[in-house]
Amino acid sequence: MVSILTNVAAQQALQILTASEKSSAGTRARIATGLAVASTRDDSAVFIQAQTLRGDQLSWNAVGTGLARWQSITDVGISGAEAVSDLIIELKQKAFGYADASDTQFRSAIRADMEALIDQIDRVVDSSEFGGVNLLKGVPQPATRSHYSYKLPGSTVNPSGFASVKMAAMPPGSSYSVAQSHFHQLPASPLTPDSFDAARSQMIGSNSKTISVDAGTTAGRVNLLVNHFGSPDTVEIWQAGVRVAASGRAYAADGEPVQAPIAATAPAVVSFDYDPAKGQQIEVRLNSGSSGTNLWSVAADSFQLQDPAEPVPAPFPVWNDVWGWSSTAIFDPPVASANPEEVAQALDDPLDERALPIGVSAEYTINGGPEAGRVDLVFDAFDLPDTMEVWQDGVRIAASGRSYQSGGAPVDDALAVTGVQRISFDYDPDAGPVTFRFNDGEADPNSAWLVGAISFRKDAGDPLPVPESGIGGQQYPAFGPRRYDINTMPGKTGQRISTHDLSSEALRLDANSIPWGNPQDLLDVVERAEKTVLDATAYFGRHHRMLAQRVKGVMLRNDVQAEALGALVDADLGKEHARLKAQEVGQQLAMQALAIANSAPEVVLTLFRS
């Protein structure tokens, strides 16, 4: 029975209507925002994941913005470097014309053109700035050029076959030099007094000269080997007012006098029998009275006292080379000198391998020539361990860390060594070429090494030598790089780019450095500047390509993150619209039911009114 006070049907219809309106409000909110999960009220777990993704997206967007900025900076740097390169090419052309010009006025005009080009280089460098960064300007800093020298006893066999190949793993920019001398020498004699060595050091120069020397208390044969270097000169030895030896004259026994000297051009030995009872003071006269046809140029290669029972010695040829390397880097603070591994570390950009030593693992095959003998060489492995092996005809005949084996006998595998080492082996020309292997199979890419000197001795029984080595350095004004670390991940550096100073001062093209008085040196300076600019252009281009790849990676990552975030929180608008239509129909039905339910009490009330 319908009650006036309790209309259950109306209450039920009202509840249905309220629930439908609440549901449709949520649906409208999802349609309006496009989000299925807009707050932690919707789904805490999904909301936390979405917020984490949003934070990552913002971080990666910042990385992408930074990378795009550095792309623009390198674009400007590349444009500037290419413009400087074009100017250097024009400058080089002018330098050739300057060298060929014989007319002073014409040369002055060319110089004015070159100075204008150099000024333009500085203007290009100054204008190559973007976002407060100029990749073409460095920081004034002193550079250290370190020198490494090595020496072994002179070769008695021409070592040119083995010395023809420079075997080394050195940092970029390292240079090599060798001071060569070819002379003749006499076998060593234990009777030779120290005064002979002091006197011999004075027997070099030009014009006439007389050297007095105390020959000591021991009797014997005095032998003096003089190198005339192809110019006709005379040599005489006097004792107690008697000429006892002379160039071009036969050896006279018992200190008998000899005739006046004859000018000689080839290395020759003058000898006499020395008797201290006749007086210990002897004189060596070179071109006495300017009797030589030219100003003399001689050197005493050997001066000795010999047992007269032995035959007069014959001179033998000697090749004496001092090898040297040098490498340059800027150290902060400056250092007096540094080994090549330290130089490579100072040059190295951690994210750019351009400064690592070149050829750490290497193999060289050399034809040593037609003569047999023992080869001694200096192997400097510096601080990091390296290995070296020598092979001939399929046999390992020498190796680092292993003892010398005569006759080309085999030796065990090389051991890794550090520092200066002497490695020796017997060379047999009939066994074919010699192969040198360094760090065969495995090597530390930061390691540097070099073969510092080679001695080739005919007599394999000569004592094994002790290598001589030295290191020194010098400082000079230079320009160090500014280094910029670029974030390629949120909060992490993945790329470093360094400035390359291309100003005229850094290129040694400024007024204080350019050698206008020497056209050939001027051309050398311009060519070195050209190489520096080309290296910088290649460096910037390489980094620009790396930046482009990283920007592409960031964009791809952002797309993936956006897709993942959408999968988590985005609403399906098609479903939500269908749901909203259904909810609106439900609301209409609920309102009709409520109207019907509310009409029942009106019927009851009409009974009371009637």
C-alpha positions, 0 to 999 in steps of 0.5 A: 500500500502506498504510504504518504510518509514513505515513498520507497519507489521515489527514494530508489529512483532518486538514488539511481539518478544521483549515481548516474549524475556522479558517474557522468561527471567523471566521464565528462572530466575524462573527456575534458582532460583526455586523461583516464588517471589525472590524480592519485585519487584515480589510481595511485600506482599508475599516477606515480609511474606517470609522474616519474615518466613526466620527470624523465621527459622534462630532464631529457627535454633539457638535454635535447635543448642543450644539445641543440644549442651545442649544435649551433655552437659547432655550426658557427665554429665550423663556418669560422674554421672553414673560412680561416682555411680558405684564407690560409689557402690564399695566404699559402699562394701568396707565400709561394709568390713571396718566395719567388719574387726577386723585386723588393717592391713586388715582395713588399706588395705581396707582404701587404696582401698577406698581412691583410689576409692575416688580419682577416683571419683574426676578424673571422676568429673574433666573430665566430661566437655563439651563446657566449662560446667561441670554439676558435679561441684558446687560453694563453698557456705555456707549452712544454716540448719534451726531448728524448735522446738515445745513443749506442756505441758506433756501428762498424757496419752501415746501419742504414738498412735497420735505421731506415724505418722509424719504429715508435708509438708516439702521441700525434704531433711528435717529431723525429731527428737523428744526428748522423756522423760517419768517420773512421776509428782505430782500435782502442789501446790500453796504453793511451794516456788521458792527455791524448783524449783532451788534446784530441778534442782540440783538433777540430776547427778551421785554419792552422793550429798547433796543439801541445800534449804531454805524452807521458812516461810510457814508450810506444807507438803514437797513432793519430787518425785524422779525417780531412772531410775531403779538403786537402790539409796537412798534419805533422807531429814534432818531438824535441824539434824533430818532425817525426810524422807527417801526412803523406809520408811513410811511417819511420821507425824509432822516431826518425825524422820525416820529410815535410807533409803532403796535403791529404784529403782522405782519412789517414793515420800518421804514426811515430815511435815515441821515446819519453827520454827525448822529451815528453812534450810533443806537438801536433801541427795542423796546416802549419803555416797555412800550407794546405790549399784550402782553409782546413777542416779536420777532426782527429777521430783517434789519438792513441799510444800503442805497443810498438810490437803490434802492427800499425793499426788500420782505421775502420769505418764507424757510423755514430748516430744520436737519435732523438724524438720530441713531443709537445703538450700543455700542462697545468701547471707547467712541467720541465719535461714529460714522457710521451705517455704523459704527453698523450694524457695531457693532450687527450680529450677523454671522449676523443681518441685523437691524442692516443699514441699511434700504432701501439701494436705494430709490425715492421719488416726490414731488410738489414743489408748484405753484411752479417753482424750483431744488432743492438737497439734501445727499446724504451717502453716508458711507464706502461709495460710493452713487449717487443720481439724480433723474428727472422726466417720463422725463428724468434731470435730476440725478445724483451725481457730475454737474454741475448742469444748468439748465432740467431738461436731461438728465445722464449716469448717476450715479457712485458717491460718498462723503461729503457731496455737493450735488445740484441740479436745476430743478423744473418743476411742469408736468412732473409728480412727481419720482422719486429713485432711490438705488443703482439696481440694485446696492448694498452692504448695509452702506452707509448714506446720507441726504438731509440737507437741502433748499433750494427757491429761486425764482431758479434763478440764485442761487449754488449753495450749499455744504452745512453738515454736522456730527457729534457724539455723547454717551455714556449708561449702557446694557447691551451684549449678551453674544454666544455663538457656536454650533458648527453644524459640527464646529469651526466657528461657524455661528450667533451668539446675543446676549443682550437685556437686559430688566431694569428698568434696561435698559428704563429702568423702574428707580426712577432713570429712570422719570418719575413726575412726567410721566404722558405721558413715563411712558407713552412709556417704557413703550411704548419698553420694550414695543417692546424686549421684542417685538423681543427675543421675535422675535429669540429665536424666530427663532434658536430656529427656526434651531436646530431646523433645524440639529438636524434637519440634524445628525440627518439627517446622522447617519442617512446616516453610519450607513448608509454605515458599515454598508455598509462594515463590517456583516456579512450575518448571513443569509449568515454563518449559512448559511456556518456551517452549511456549515462545520459539515457540512464539519467532520463529513465531515472528522472521518469521513474522518479516522476512516476513514483512521486505521482502515487502519493497525489492519488492518495491525497485526492481521497482525503480531499474528496 
